[in-house]
Amino acid sequence: MGKRKEKFAEEKAIFLEHIQKSGLRRTAQRDLILEIFLSTEEHLTSEDLYWLVHKKDPSVGHTTVYRTMKLLTEAGLAREVRFGDNKTYYEHHYDHEHHDHMICTACGKVIEFFSPEIESLQDQMADKFGFKPTHHSLRMWGFCSDCREASATLGIAPSGAQPRVRVRSVTGS
């Protein structure tokens, strides 16, 4: 736990430097939002985070959470991800290894994974086409092992159709 506190101190310093460069000031509400985001290793929408923050301080509004998440993203502490359900999720970015996502379209489970083989193939394809990637995101949709076992009659969307996704919320909403 002590090591995590040190990490929070580093991330808090990065955030403070970023907001000062942006001409903003440090506030107790921003500090609380940052603290709760850093202590939650989940994919969160700003709405999810709002409800977690609201439990600690009901005076914090949706707009404050949304704007603070934008600041965290600009500072390199958070990363926006989209899973196909028309929502923007945030995950930790600073000092976290690159990974990709598999999303279960039945239960909404999100599985993070890393594959050196996929990374190598992406680099090969970029070289082949003279392309210089700056970042990438790989998302796969399908059925997790629990859902596959639970039902042999899972509906498969036609190959050209967008999958219907309902990602699990941390707040249960």
Disulfide bonds with the S-S distance in Angstrom:
none
